[in-house]
Amino acid sequence: MHTSLPDFDMPTEEQVHLAAESFRMLSDPTRIKILWALLQGESSVACLAELADAAPSTVSQHLAKLRLAGLVKGRREGTFVYYSAADEHVRRLLSEGLFHAEHVDVQTSTGE
């Protein structure tokens, strides 16, 4: 047993699995664009397709995956569904990921 880290707690298998699934959902550029747009407010598939520069059918498929992963939620109004980010965790995940990408890009271009 490793004893040099007495207060170390490994996440549970379920936590690790759910986190990995969330990160997997963020591994697609179109999904990142969709989520970023949803962080600005509720939106329809058609509007998200325009913002993400993707076909509505593609956006719809991505939204289904994001919804299953618990990253977005939908609200039905008549025949339309309006989507939004599931909660504030999504904002933090995406913001940190984009911040990290900027930071890595700056380090790579400056040779640091």
Beta strands, then each sheet from edge to edge (+ up, - down):
strand 1: 72-77
strand 2: 80-85
sheet 1: 1+ 2-
end
